[in-house]
Amino acid sequence: MNEVTEKEENTDDGKHEDPGVFRQENQRFMVGNTDLSLAEAVNEVFRYHSPTDEQVERINEIRVAAKLMATAILRVCPHGADRSAAMRKLREVMMTANAAIMVPGARF
């Protein structure tokens, strides 16, 4: 398994390979109540999280609500770009809510 690690290279002049990227040394991130380095935080947030039975119940509750909303959107909104956007954003809402259940308190 490949793990994300922080880049070790540091230049004294502050210039980076990509001028659009600002790199802050020793930056820390909170995931839940845990203070992590950048690499640790990325590894924690993007690893596979096997849900507990309680988390599966919560995810299913979100899914049921999303399906109800999707049904309403598809039933009452005319075909078009806005309806497509609404469905895409609803899917994003559901997935983000699921992520909040699986990785509570992740902040970047």
C-alpha positions in Angstrom: 0.0 0.0 0.0 1.4 3.4 -0.9 1.2 6.0 1.7 1.2 9.8 1.1 4.2 11.4 2.7 5.2 15.0 3.0 7.8 16.3 0.6 11.2 16.5 2.4 12.7 19.1 0.0 12.8 22.7 1.3 14.4 25.6 -0.5 15.8 28.6 1.3 14.4 31.1 -1.3 10.8 30.0 -0.6 10.3 29.1 -4.3 8.5 25.9 -5.1 8.2 23.8 -8.3 4.6 25.1 -8.7 4.4 28.8 -8.1 0.7 28.5 -7.4 1.3 26.3 -4.4 2.1 27.8 -1.0 3.6 25.3 1.4 3.4 25.9 5.1 5.9 24.0 7.2 4.8 22.0 10.2 1.1 22.5 9.4 -1.2 20.4 11.5 -4.7 19.1 10.9 -7.5 17.9 13.2 -9.3 14.6 12.4 -11.8 14.1 15.1 -9.9 14.9 18.3 -6.5 13.9 16.9 -3.8 16.3 15.8 -2.1 15.0 12.7 0.6 16.0 10.2 -0.5 16.6 6.6 0.6 13.1 5.6 -1.2 11.4 8.5 -4.4 13.4 7.9 -4.5 12.6 4.2 -3.8 8.9 5.0 -6.6 8.9 7.6 -9.2 10.6 5.5 -8.6 8.7 2.3 -8.1 5.2 3.7 -10.9 2.7 3.5 -13.1 3.0 6.6 -15.1 -0.1 7.3 -18.5 1.0 8.7 -19.8 -0.2 12.0 -23.3 -1.5 12.2 -24.4 1.9 13.7 -22.7 3.8 10.9 -24.5 1.6 8.3 -27.8 2.5 9.9 -27.0 6.2 9.8 -25.8 6.0 6.2 -29.0 4.2 5.2 -31.0 7.0 6.8 -29.2 9.5 4.7 -29.7 7.4 1.6 -33.5 7.1 2.2 -33.8 10.8 2.6 -31.7 11.4 -0.6 -33.9 9.0 -2.5 -37.1 10.8 -1.4 -35.6 14.1 -2.6 -34.4 12.6 -5.8 -37.8 11.3 -6.5 -39.4 14.7 -5.9 -36.8 16.5 -8.1 -37.3 14.0 -11.0 -41.1 14.2 -10.6 -41.6 17.9 -10.5 -38.7 19.6 -12.2 -38.6 19.8 -16.0 -35.7 18.2 -17.9 -32.8 20.5 -18.3 -29.4 21.7 -16.9 -30.8 22.8 -13.5 -32.5 19.4 -12.9 -29.3 17.7 -13.8 -27.4 20.0 -11.5 -29.9 19.4 -8.7 -29.4 15.6 -9.0 -25.6 15.9 -9.1 -25.6 18.1 -6.1 -28.0 15.9 -4.2 -25.6 13.0 -4.8 -22.8 15.2 -3.6 -24.8 16.0 -0.4 -25.4 12.3 0.2 -21.7 11.4 -0.3 -20.5 14.2 1.9 -22.9 13.3 4.7 -21.7 9.7 4.4 -18.1 11.0 4.7 -19.1 13.0 7.8 -20.4 9.8 9.4 -17.3 7.7 8.5 -14.7 10.4 9.4 -16.2 12.6 12.0 -14.5 15.9 12.6 -12.2 15.9 9.6 -11.1 19.5 8.9 -8.6 20.8 6.4 
